[in-house]
Amino acid sequence: MIVEYIRYRIPEGRDGEFEKAYARAAEQLAKAPQCGDYELSRCVDDPAAYVLRITWTSADDHLRGFRGGELFPVFLAEIRPYIESIEEMRHYRPTAVRGTGGAVPTLYEWAGGAAAFERLTERFYDTVKTDELIGPMFAHMDPGHPRYVAMWLAEVFGGPADYTHGRGGYAHMLGKHLNRAITEPQRRRWVSLLADAADEVGLPADPEFRAAFMGYLEWGTRLALANSQPGAEPAPQAPVPHWGWGVAPPYQG
């Protein structure tokens, strides 16, 4: 992915029409398969300064694909009156220096930390033991298994990397699923019982948390199902997935 930054200086009195013009132009960006996302920001300290950020799949996709396509003429017609106000227009490649701050709690923090995930997995595996469909899969379960799964979930949802450092990370979890031939009914039962356990132990019930929580359960169990099939050849090494509010793999380098 490539990020394009376009910096404008818009004279006083033209700001309203400028923003309206870009709102119309952005309709073409929203349609463009080369565009990942976009955002127009206005400087608080210097109101005449604007920055447009556009994420493109590549610089070539922008310069040849979008600009050479049928959407660009409509886009250009809207912003043409402001071209002379451009101070910079360049492509940037993101570096590895990025992350999130502490203003928004992680899903791990919102859930209640390690204790919440331990309550969740203890209740879940108590139910699993007596379940006719998936119970036999855990008939010889290590007594520490609920705690290990709690460690995994805690790390996935933004908690400490205890599973990576103490249990072998993704490779270890992958090894638990290889050649197990998990079926789709078993996968669905696993998700259903864990969702029930979340209710029973009082995990947050707000739709934002539950959407992220259930999103991971669906993603993770579908991946486990695929990796468990005889003959499957999953990637042997990968990071533990990190799940956030509306944020999920695949990872970008």
Backbone as CSV, one residue per row, in Angstrom:
resi,resn,N_x,N_y,N_z,CA_x,CA_y,CA_z,C_x,C_y,C_z
1,MET,0.843,-1.194,0.000,0.000,0.000,0.000,0.881,1.248,0.000
2,ILE,0.419,2.271,-0.684,1.114,3.556,-0.776,0.161,4.642,-0.285
3,VAL,0.692,5.605,0.442,-0.134,6.702,0.935,0.238,7.975,0.186
4,GLU,-0.744,8.606,-0.403,-0.539,9.890,-1.076,-1.013,11.006,-0.149
5,TYR,-0.167,12.014,-0.008,-0.546,13.206,0.743,-0.568,14.394,-0.203
6,ILE,-1.664,15.115,-0.185,-1.800,16.349,-0.978,-2.097,17.474,0.006
7,ARG,-1.211,18.455,0.040,-1.366,19.576,0.965,-1.855,20.803,0.202
8,TYR,-2.909,21.392,0.707,-3.524,22.559,0.081,-3.435,23.759,1.011
9,ARG,-3.394,24.934,0.411,-3.600,26.168,1.153,-4.757,26.900,0.480
10,ILE,-5.873,26.931,1.188,-7.111,27.470,0.622,-7.380,28.846,1.214
11,PRO,-7.471,29.876,0.376,-7.700,31.234,0.873,-9.017,31.337,1.644
12,GLU,-9.062,32.234,2.578,-10.266,32.462,3.362,-11.441,32.777,2.442
13,GLY,-12.566,32.192,2.732,-13.755,32.408,1.924,-14.007,31.326,0.897
14,ARG,-12.991,30.511,0.611,-13.144,29.434,-0.363,-13.241,28.062,0.322
15,ASP,-13.090,28.051,1.652,-13.020,26.784,2.367,-14.301,25.962,2.254
16,GLY,-15.449,26.621,2.352,-16.713,25.900,2.286,-16.909,25.209,0.954
17,GLU,-16.669,25.931,-0.121,-16.829,25.341,-1.453,-15.773,24.271,-1.715
18,PHE,-14.571,24.485,-1.157,-13.512,23.493,-1.309,-13.930,22.164,-0.694
19,GLU,-14.446,22.196,0.506,-14.856,20.964,1.172,-16.031,20.307,0.455
20,LYS,-16.958,21.101,-0.044,-18.077,20.542,-0.801,-17.597,19.889,-2.097
21,ALA,-16.610,20.545,-2.752,-16.077,19.999,-3.999,-15.407,18.652,-3.743
22,TYR,-14.662,18.564,-2.638,-13.999,17.302,-2.338,-14.984,16.219,-1.908
23,ALA,-16.065,16.623,-1.277,-17.093,15.637,-0.931,-17.668,15.021,-2.198
24,ARG,-17.849,15.840,-3.219,-18.342,15.309,-4.503,-17.270,14.484,-5.196
25,ALA,-16.027,14.982,-5.192,-14.932,14.250,-5.832,-14.706,12.898,-5.167
26,ALA,-14.896,12.863,-3.854,-14.654,11.629,-3.110,-15.584,10.501,-3.523
27,GLU,-16.696,10.823,-4.142,-17.584,9.772,-4.627,-16.861,8.884,-5.644
28,GLN,-15.939,9.473,-6.385,-15.168,8.697,-7.361,-14.101,7.857,-6.666
29,LEU,-13.503,8.408,-5.596,-12.538,7.614,-4.830,-13.214,6.395,-4.217
30,ALA,-14.431,6.582,-3.736,-15.157,5.473,-3.106,-15.438,4.348,-4.098
31,LYS,-15.523,4.680,-5.369,-15.788,3.677,-6.406,-14.510,3.027,-6.933
32,ALA,-13.360,3.651,-6.678,-12.115,3.220,-7.316,-11.551,1.960,-6.660
33,PRO,-11.351,0.888,-7.400,-10.774,-0.331,-6.813,-9.319,-0.156,-6.404
34,GLN,-8.672,0.913,-6.881,-7.281,1.168,-6.510,-7.160,1.910,-5.172
35,CYS,-8.283,2.430,-4.655,-8.264,3.260,-3.454,-8.656,2.445,-2.224
36,GLY,-7.797,2.501,-1.197,-8.120,1.821,0.043,-9.008,2.660,0.940
37,ASP,-8.585,3.888,1.203,-9.400,4.823,1.972,-8.882,6.233,1.738
38,TYR,-9.586,7.208,2.270,-9.195,8.610,2.070,-9.719,9.437,3.230
39,GLU,-9.090,10.601,3.436,-9.509,11.487,4.514,-8.989,12.891,4.236
40,LEU,-9.873,13.856,4.324,-9.495,15.263,4.189,-9.493,15.886,5.578
41,SER,-8.346,16.446,5.978,-8.218,17.062,7.293,-7.886,18.542,7.152
42,ARG,-8.383,19.324,8.111,-8.111,20.764,8.128,-7.289,21.097,9.367
43,CYS,-6.289,21.937,9.207,-5.418,22.299,10.301,-6.142,23.207,11.299
44,VAL,-6.057,22.848,12.571,-6.673,23.644,13.625,-5.869,24.917,13.871
45,ASP,-4.535,24.805,13.822,-3.660,25.942,14.111,-3.544,26.915,12.941
46,ASP,-3.741,26.396,11.737,-3.641,27.217,10.526,-4.800,26.809,9.612
47,PRO,-5.980,27.365,9.807,-7.190,26.901,9.108,-7.127,26.937,7.589
48,ALA,-6.183,27.657,7.036,-6.063,27.686,5.579,-5.388,26.430,5.041
49,ALA,-4.777,25.635,5.925,-4.038,24.448,5.503,-4.914,23.200,5.579
50,TYR,-4.948,22.461,4.498,-5.668,21.193,4.413,-4.699,20.099,3.975
51,VAL,-4.951,18.884,4.419,-4.188,17.717,3.962,-5.175,16.639,3.535
52,LEU,-5.028,16.173,2.316,-5.810,15.034,1.835,-4.913,13.807,1.862
53,ARG,-5.354,12.770,2.559,-4.618,11.506,2.614,-5.413,10.453,1.853
54,ILE,-4.758,9.806,0.882,-5.389,8.729,0.114,-4.475,7.515,0.150
55,THR,-5.015,6.370,0.509,-4.261,5.118,0.468,-4.561,4.428,-0.857
56,TRP,-3.508,4.141,-1.610,-3.635,3.461,-2.907,-3.011,2.072,-2.803
57,THR,-3.505,1.152,-3.607,-2.942,-0.198,-3.620,-1.487,-0.184,-4.089
58,SER,-1.131,0.759,-4.933,0.260,0.989,-5.336,0.316,2.327,-6.050
59,ALA,1.525,2.868,-6.188,1.674,4.126,-6.906,1.270,3.955,-8.366
60,ASP,1.632,2.805,-8.947,1.279,2.559,-10.350,-0.229,2.439,-10.522
61,ASP,-0.895,1.805,-9.559,-2.351,1.697,-9.639,-2.998,3.078,-9.590
62,HIS,-2.394,3.986,-8.832,-2.918,5.347,-8.776,-2.664,6.080,-10.083
63,LEU,-1.377,6.106,-10.491,-0.993,6.939,-11.632,-1.485,6.387,-12.967
64,ARG,-1.515,5.071,-13.090,-1.949,4.477,-14.358,-3.388,3.960,-14.291
65,GLY,-3.698,3.302,-13.172,-5.031,2.720,-13.060,-6.115,3.758,-12.850
66,PHE,-6.027,4.505,-11.741,-7.064,5.496,-11.449,-7.032,6.656,-12.430
67,ARG,-5.849,7.233,-12.624,-5.764,8.395,-13.518,-6.047,8.033,-14.968
68,GLY,-5.845,6.777,-15.322,-6.131,6.361,-16.693,-7.522,5.803,-16.873
69,GLY,-8.313,5.807,-15.813,-9.637,5.216,-15.883,-10.749,6.235,-16.062
70,GLU,-11.962,5.729,-16.062,-13.115,6.567,-16.349,-13.552,7.423,-15.162
71,LEU,-13.091,7.096,-13.957,-13.487,7.869,-12.784,-12.711,9.169,-12.644
72,PHE,-11.482,9.180,-13.134,-10.618,10.334,-12.895,-11.133,11.630,-13.512
73,PRO,-11.629,11.638,-14.743,-12.110,12.912,-15.297,-13.187,13.570,-14.437
74,VAL,-14.082,12.775,-13.854,-15.127,13.328,-12.992,-14.503,13.862,-11.705
75,PHE,-13.562,13.114,-11.155,-12.840,13.552,-9.957,-12.117,14.866,-10.223
76,LEU,-11.381,14.923,-11.320,-10.582,16.105,-11.646,-11.453,17.333,-11.880
77,ALA,-12.604,17.135,-12.485,-13.480,18.274,-12.764,-13.909,18.983,-11.486
78,GLU,-14.072,18.225,-10.409,-14.497,18.817,-9.138,-13.374,19.599,-8.461
79,ILE,-12.153,19.087,-8.553,-11.059,19.718,-7.807,-10.202,20.650,-8.654
80,ARG,-10.483,20.722,-9.960,-9.643,21.540,-10.850,-9.478,22.980,-10.352
81,PRO,-10.525,23.632,-9.821,-10.358,25.026,-9.380,-9.353,25.191,-8.240
82,TYR,-8.943,24.097,-7.618,-8.071,24.202,-6.447,-6.668,23.655,-6.698
83,ILE,-6.380,23.269,-7.945,-5.073,22.703,-8.253,-3.960,23.696,-7.975
84,GLU,-4.205,24.983,-8.259,-3.157,25.974,-8.026,-2.868,26.188,-6.543
85,SER,-3.733,25.651,-5.682,-3.549,25.799,-4.238,-2.760,24.639,-3.623
86,ILE,-2.310,23.686,-4.456,-1.555,22.545,-3.949,-0.125,22.966,-3.604
87,GLU,0.300,22.614,-2.382,1.666,22.900,-1.948,2.561,21.657,-2.001
88,GLU,1.974,20.494,-1.901,2.728,19.238,-1.988,1.789,18.140,-2.463
89,MET,2.316,17.244,-3.302,1.544,16.075,-3.747,2.554,14.952,-3.991
90,ARG,2.649,14.034,-3.003,3.658,12.981,-3.074,3.111,11.670,-2.539
91,HIS,3.789,10.584,-2.943,3.486,9.256,-2.423,4.469,8.911,-1.311
92,TYR,3.961,8.277,-0.253,4.788,7.832,0.856,4.529,6.347,1.105
93,ARG,5.592,5.646,1.491,5.458,4.232,1.856,5.495,4.119,3.378
94,PRO,4.480,3.510,4.010,4.493,3.374,5.471,5.696,2.564,5.950
95,THR,6.210,2.903,7.111,7.310,2.158,7.717,6.758,1.241,8.802
96,ALA,7.659,0.521,9.444,7.250,-0.389,10.513,6.940,0.355,11.808
97,VAL,7.228,1.650,11.845,6.982,2.437,13.055,5.535,2.905,13.047
98,ARG,4.683,2.148,13.690,3.271,2.493,13.788,2.662,1.694,14.935
99,GLY,1.537,2.135,15.397,0.882,1.469,16.507,-0.308,2.279,16.973
100,THR,-0.825,1.936,18.128,-1.969,2.638,18.681,-1.615,3.186,20.049
101,GLY,-2.276,4.228,20.446,-2.050,4.828,21.753,-3.015,4.289,22.786
102,GLY,-2.989,4.910,23.951,-3.789,4.411,25.044,-5.133,5.075,25.202
103,ALA,-5.524,5.920,24.260,-6.802,6.634,24.398,-7.996,5.694,24.301
104,VAL,-7.853,4.643,23.513,-8.940,3.668,23.349,-8.526,2.370,24.016
105,PRO,-9.336,1.828,24.925,-8.959,0.575,25.589,-8.908,-0.580,24.603
106,THR,-8.034,-1.536,24.882,-8.009,-2.739,24.064,-9.237,-3.583,24.383
107,LEU,-9.530,-4.526,23.529,-10.611,-5.466,23.812,-10.316,-6.257,25.080
108,TYR,-9.049,-6.548,25.315,-8.621,-7.244,26.531,-8.995,-6.426,27.769
109,GLU,-8.682,-5.141,27.744,-9.009,-4.276,28.878,-10.512,-4.132,29.047
110,TRP,-11.212,-3.960,27.937,-12.665,-3.777,27.987,-13.359,-5.025,28.545
111,ALA,-12.813,-6.188,28.222,-13.416,-7.444,28.695,-13.220,-7.644,30.192
112,GLY,-12.166,-7.039,30.752,-11.895,-7.219,32.174,-10.567,-7.867,32.475
113,GLY,-9.686,-7.953,31.455,-8.354,-8.474,31.677,-8.275,-9.983,31.775
114,ALA,-7.142,-10.466,32.264,-6.869,-11.905,32.295,-7.927,-12.676,33.073
115,ALA,-8.389,-12.113,34.179,-9.370,-12.826,35.004,-10.647,-13.114,34.228
116,ALA,-11.057,-12.181,33.375,-12.285,-12.375,32.604,-12.137,-13.524,31.619
117,PHE,-10.992,-13.609,30.957,-10.795,-14.682,29.989,-10.617,-16.035,30.686
118,GLU,-10.057,-16.017,31.880,-9.950,-17.273,32.628,-11.323,-17.767,33.075
119,ARG,-12.183,-16.848,33.505,-13.556,-17.252,33.849,-14.266,-17.807,32.626
120,LEU,-14.048,-17.154,31.497,-14.689,-17.570,30.252,-14.297,-18.998,29.885
121,THR,-13.008,-19.282,29.855,-12.588,-20.609,29.387,-12.889,-21.698,30.417
122,GLU,-12.847,-21.357,31.706,-13.230,-22.352,32.713,-14.691,-22.767,32.518
123,ARG,-15.557,-21.800,32.350,-16.974,-22.115,32.155,-17.187,-22.850,30.839
124,PHE,-16.516,-22.413,29.805,-16.658,-23.027,28.485,-16.270,-24.505,28.516
125,TYR,-15.115,-24.824,29.069,-14.664,-26.207,29.043,-15.439,-27.094,30.027
126,ASP,-16.030,-26.487,31.053,-16.949,-27.260,31.886,-18.133,-27.750,31.058
127,THR,-18.618,-26.877,30.162,-19.735,-27.238,29.288,-19.299,-28.227,28.220
128,VAL,-18.118,-28.018,27.666,-17.600,-28.869,26.598,-17.511,-30.328,27.043
129,LYS,-17.119,-30.566,28.273,-16.917,-31.929,28.762,-18.155,-32.806,28.577
130,THR,-19.328,-32.198,28.659,-20.563,-32.982,28.577,-21.269,-32.829,27.229
131,ASP,-20.637,-32.159,26.305,-21.279,-31.961,25.002,-21.039,-33.170,24.107
132,GLU,-22.094,-33.693,23.527,-21.994,-34.925,22.738,-21.192,-34.721,21.455
133,LEU,-21.240,-33.512,20.878,-20.600,-33.294,19.581,-19.110,-33.013,19.708
134,ILE,-18.733,-32.114,20.594,-17.310,-31.765,20.670,-16.640,-32.288,21.942
135,GLY,-17.420,-32.817,22.875,-16.834,-33.353,24.083,-15.762,-34.398,23.837
136,PRO,-15.998,-35.361,22.913,-14.982,-36.397,22.681,-13.638,-35.833,22.211
137,MET,-13.645,-34.673,21.563,-12.394,-34.076,21.107,-11.512,-33.671,22.283
138,PHE,-12.130,-33.443,23.440,-11.394,-32.962,24.611,-11.417,-33.984,25.748
139,ALA,-11.623,-35.237,25.404,-11.749,-36.287,26.420,-10.474,-36.435,27.248
140,HIS,-9.338,-36.182,26.646,-8.057,-36.323,27.351,-7.374,-34.962,27.492
141,MET,-8.164,-33.958,27.766,-7.676,-32.581,27.843,-6.734,-32.391,29.027
142,ASP,-5.635,-31.704,28.779,-4.711,-31.295,29.835,-5.474,-30.423,30.835
143,PRO,-5.340,-30.667,32.141,-6.035,-29.834,33.124,-5.733,-28.348,32.976
144,GLY,-4.583,-28.019,32.399,-4.229,-26.617,32.206,-4.765,-26.010,30.935
145,HIS,-5.461,-26.816,30.122,-5.909,-26.344,28.810,-6.781,-25.078,28.882
146,PRO,-7.767,-25.008,29.776,-8.570,-23.777,29.837,-7.718,-22.536,30.088
147,ARG,-6.720,-22.655,30.937,-5.853,-21.507,31.229,-5.014,-21.145,30.016
148,TYR,-4.547,-22.142,29.273,-3.751,-21.857,28.084,-4.588,-21.149,27.016
149,VAL,-5.828,-21.591,26.841,-6.701,-20.939,25.859,-7.021,-19.523,26.308
150,ALA,-7.167,-19.312,27.613,-7.380,-17.959,28.125,-6.183,-17.072,27.800
151,MET,-4.973,-17.629,27.918,-3.767,-16.875,27.568,-3.769,-16.503,26.091
152,TRP,-4.157,-17.451,25.244,-4.226,-17.189,23.801,-5.216,-16.067,23.503
153,LEU,-6.431,-16.191,24.040,-7.449,-15.177,23.771,-7.029,-13.817,24.314
154,ALA,-6.411,-13.806,25.485,-5.958,-12.544,26.056,-4.961,-11.858,25.130
155,GLU,-4.025,-12.620,24.583,-3.031,-12.039,23.674,-3.680,-11.573,22.375
156,VAL,-4.584,-12.366,21.851,-5.284,-11.994,20.612,-5.994,-10.656,20.780
157,PHE,-6.625,-10.447,21.924,-7.442,-9.259,22.123,-6.691,-8.094,22.754
158,GLY,-5.362,-8.146,22.706,-4.586,-6.979,23.105,-3.910,-7.077,24.453
159,GLY,-3.931,-8.234,25.087,-3.289,-8.415,26.374,-1.821,-8.782,26.239
160,PRO,-1.171,-9.179,27.332,0.254,-9.519,27.293,0.528,-10.729,26.408
161,ALA,1.733,-10.764,25.870,2.114,-11.824,24.923,2.572,-13.077,25.661
162,ASP,1.810,-13.500,26.651,2.202,-14.660,27.453,2.154,-15.956,26.654
163,TYR,1.213,-16.074,25.733,1.132,-17.307,24.947,2.321,-17.405,23.999
164,THR,2.704,-16.293,23.426,3.866,-16.294,22.531,5.129,-16.659,23.287
165,HIS,5.339,-16.051,24.434,6.592,-16.247,25.164,6.596,-17.519,26.011
166,GLY,5.427,-17.963,26.452,5.398,-19.104,27.353,4.869,-20.393,26.774
167,ARG,4.160,-20.309,25.629,3.529,-21.508,25.083,3.924,-21.813,23.640
168,GLY,4.758,-20.975,23.056,5.209,-21.268,21.695,4.471,-20.538,20.604
169,GLY,3.541,-19.659,20.964,2.878,-18.813,19.979,2.046,-19.561,18.962
170,TYR,1.973,-18.990,17.766,1.121,-19.514,16.698,1.484,-20.960,16.344
171,ALA,2.775,-21.240,16.254,3.192,-22.582,15.828,2.663,-23.652,16.783
172,HIS,2.666,-23.349,18.064,2.166,-24.312,19.038,0.662,-24.515,18.891
173,MET,-0.072,-23.408,18.734,-1.519,-23.516,18.550,-1.846,-24.274,17.270
174,LEU,-1.108,-23.992,16.212,-1.329,-24.696,14.944,-1.158,-26.197,15.123
175,GLY,-0.134,-26.591,15.870,0.129,-28.000,16.073,-1.012,-28.731,16.764
176,LYS,-1.810,-28.003,17.551,-2.943,-28.619,18.245,-4.098,-28.941,17.298
177,HIS,-4.070,-28.366,16.090,-5.181,-28.563,15.162,-4.836,-29.435,13.960
178,LEU,-3.565,-29.633,13.685,-3.176,-30.387,12.495,-3.741,-31.806,12.525
179,ASN,-4.339,-32.191,11.377,-4.866,-33.551,11.173,-5.972,-33.947,12.151
180,ARG,-6.638,-32.978,12.744,-7.743,-33.296,13.650,-9.068,-33.476,12.899
181,ALA,-9.102,-33.066,11.637,-10.289,-33.245,10.789,-11.551,-32.681,11.453
182,ILE,-11.468,-31.462,11.915,-12.618,-30.799,12.526,-13.720,-30.646,11.481
183,THR,-14.953,-30.878,11.880,-16.083,-30.736,10.967,-16.747,-29.383,11.155
184,GLU,-17.531,-28.983,10.173,-18.248,-27.709,10.285,-19.244,-27.713,11.446
185,PRO,-20.015,-28.783,11.667,-20.894,-28.792,12.852,-20.118,-28.647,14.162
186,GLN,-18.934,-29.253,14.244,-18.122,-29.107,15.452,-17.636,-27.668,15.614
187,ARG,-17.235,-27.076,14.526,-16.793,-25.677,14.586,-17.913,-24.773,15.090
188,ARG,-19.100,-24.954,14.532,-20.229,-24.116,14.936,-20.600,-24.337,16.398
189,ARG,-20.533,-25.572,16.858,-20.851,-25.840,18.253,-19.830,-25.155,19.165
190,TRP,-18.576,-25.200,18.793,-17.521,-24.547,19.586,-17.821,-23.057,19.728
191,VAL,-18.147,-22.415,18.613,-18.460,-20.980,18.638,-19.689,-20.720,19.496
192,SER,-20.722,-21.535,19.324,-21.970,-21.337,20.053,-21.771,-21.488,21.556
193,LEU,-21.033,-22.506,21.966,-20.821,-22.728,23.389,-19.948,-21.632,24.008
194,LEU,-18.982,-21.140,23.257,-18.151,-20.072,23.801,-18.947,-18.770,23.911
195,ALA,-19.830,-18.521,22.945,-20.699,-17.343,23.034,-21.623,-17.448,24.246
196,ASP,-22.154,-18.641,24.490,-22.994,-18.845,25.672,-22.196,-18.607,26.953
197,ALA,-20.968,-19.104,26.971,-20.120,-18.928,28.150,-19.825,-17.456,28.389
198,ALA,-19.647,-16.695,27.320,-19.403,-15.259,27.458,-20.574,-14.583,28.157
199,ASP,-21.788,-15.009,27.819,-22.975,-14.466,28.498,-22.992,-14.875,29.964
200,GLU,-22.686,-16.135,30.209,-22.804,-16.679,31.556,-21.799,-16.080,32.534
201,VAL,-20.611,-15.726,32.047,-19.599,-15.166,32.960,-19.591,-13.642,32.945
202,GLY,-20.495,-13.036,32.169,-20.645,-11.592,32.207,-19.648,-10.796,31.401
203,LEU,-19.137,-11.346,30.284,-18.323,-10.515,29.404,-19.173,-9.368,28.883
204,PRO,-18.567,-8.229,28.569,-19.355,-7.079,28.116,-20.311,-7.448,26.994
205,ALA,-21.525,-6.941,27.091,-22.565,-7.293,26.120,-22.819,-6.186,25.105
206,ASP,-22.046,-5.094,25.168,-22.274,-4.026,24.190,-21.980,-4.546,22.781
207,PRO,-22.728,-4.064,21.792,-22.602,-4.622,20.443,-21.217,-4.437,19.837
208,GLU,-20.516,-3.362,20.208,-19.190,-3.141,19.624,-18.216,-4.236,20.069
209,PHE,-18.227,-4.544,21.377,-17.335,-5.596,21.869,-17.744,-6.955,21.318
210,ARG,-19.033,-7.246,21.383,-19.456,-8.579,20.944,-19.233,-8.780,19.444
211,ALA,-19.374,-7.727,18.655,-19.116,-7.868,17.213,-17.655,-8.233,16.977
212,ALA,-16.735,-7.570,17.699,-15.318,-7.887,17.550,-15.015,-9.279,18.085
213,PHE,-15.578,-9.597,19.233,-15.358,-10.898,19.864,-15.836,-12.029,18.957
214,MET,-17.067,-11.917,18.477,-17.610,-12.967,17.620,-16.910,-13.000,16.264
215,GLY,-16.469,-11.832,15.812,-15.722,-11.801,14.552,-14.462,-12.643,14.647
216,TYR,-13.751,-12.537,15.772,-12.559,-13.360,15.922,-12.913,-14.843,16.020
217,LEU,-13.959,-15.168,16.772,-14.329,-16.576,16.900,-14.634,-17.195,15.538
218,GLU,-15.351,-16.460,14.712,-15.649,-16.972,13.370,-14.369,-17.121,12.551
219,TRP,-13.545,-16.085,12.560,-12.309,-16.109,11.771,-11.379,-17.223,12.252
220,GLY,-11.164,-17.272,13.568,-10.224,-18.234,14.116,-10.668,-19.674,13.939
221,THR,-11.954,-19.937,14.152,-12.410,-21.322,14.023,-12.466,-21.777,12.577
222,ARG,-12.764,-20.888,11.672,-12.740,-21.270,10.255,-11.322,-21.567,9.799
223,LEU,-10.367,-20.809,10.303,-8.971,-21.080,9.979,-8.534,-22.408,10.589
224,ALA,-8.936,-22.654,11.839,-8.586,-23.912,12.487,-9.187,-25.093,11.747
225,LEU,-10.428,-24.954,11.302,-11.076,-26.026,10.546,-10.274,-26.345,9.284
226,ALA,-9.903,-25.320,8.542,-9.146,-25.536,7.307,-7.793,-26.173,7.600
227,ASN,-7.115,-25.697,8.626,-5.791,-26.230,8.953,-5.845,-27.657,9.482
228,SER,-6.999,-28.082,9.979,-7.111,-29.413,10.587,-7.368,-30.527,9.595
229,GLN,-7.646,-30.158,8.367,-8.011,-31.195,7.399,-6.794,-31.999,6.947
230,PRO,-6.962,-33.298,6.740,-5.847,-34.126,6.245,-5.296,-33.556,4.943
231,GLY,-3.985,-33.452,4.876,-3.345,-32.924,3.680,-3.203,-31.414,3.659
232,ALA,-3.770,-30.717,4.637,-3.637,-29.262,4.680,-2.177,-28.885,4.898
233,GLU,-1.757,-27.798,4.285,-0.380,-27.328,4.421,-0.376,-25.857,4.821
234,PRO,-0.793,-25.547,6.039,-0.808,-24.152,6.489,0.604,-23.615,6.684
235,ALA,0.725,-22.291,6.661,2.022,-21.670,6.934,2.464,-22.064,8.335
236,PRO,3.674,-22.580,8.474,4.103,-23.070,9.790,4.405,-21.968,10.799
237,GLN,4.699,-20.777,10.320,5.039,-19.676,11.211,4.207,-18.447,10.872
238,ALA,3.676,-17.830,11.896,2.919,-16.585,11.745,2.790,-15.975,13.129
239,PRO,2.533,-14.687,13.212,2.324,-14.091,14.535,0.968,-14.482,15.097
240,VAL,0.840,-14.424,16.397,-0.480,-14.558,17.008,-1.328,-13.404,16.481
241,PRO,-2.536,-13.668,15.984,-3.344,-12.560,15.447,-3.679,-11.554,16.546
242,HIS,-3.727,-10.292,16.173,-4.080,-9.230,17.106,-5.375,-8.592,16.635
243,TRP,-6.391,-8.720,17.445,-7.736,-8.296,17.085,-8.089,-7.010,17.822
244,GLY,-8.710,-6.067,17.124,-9.098,-4.813,17.752,-10.508,-4.416,17.383
245,TRP,-10.868,-3.208,17.725,-12.196,-2.681,17.421,-12.292,-2.466,15.912
246,GLY,-12.896,-3.397,15.216,-13.026,-3.263,13.766,-11.729,-3.488,13.022
247,VAL,-10.711,-4.071,13.683,-9.415,-4.306,13.053,-9.122,-5.794,13.084
248,ALA,-8.682,-6.326,11.939,-8.407,-7.752,11.880,-7.342,-8.031,10.835
249,PRO,-6.713,-9.223,10.875,-5.838,-9.619,9.779,-6.623,-9.625,8.473
250,PRO,-6.034,-9.692,7.285,-4.620,-10.022,7.081,-3.666,-8.881,7.430
251,TYR,-2.420,-9.284,7.670,-1.413,-8.319,8.063,-0.818,-7.651,6.828
252,GLN,-0.344,-6.447,7.023,0.319,-5.713,5.957,1.773,-5.485,6.359
253,GLY,2.687,-5.728,5.439,4.092,-5.532,5.755,4.526,-4.107,5.574
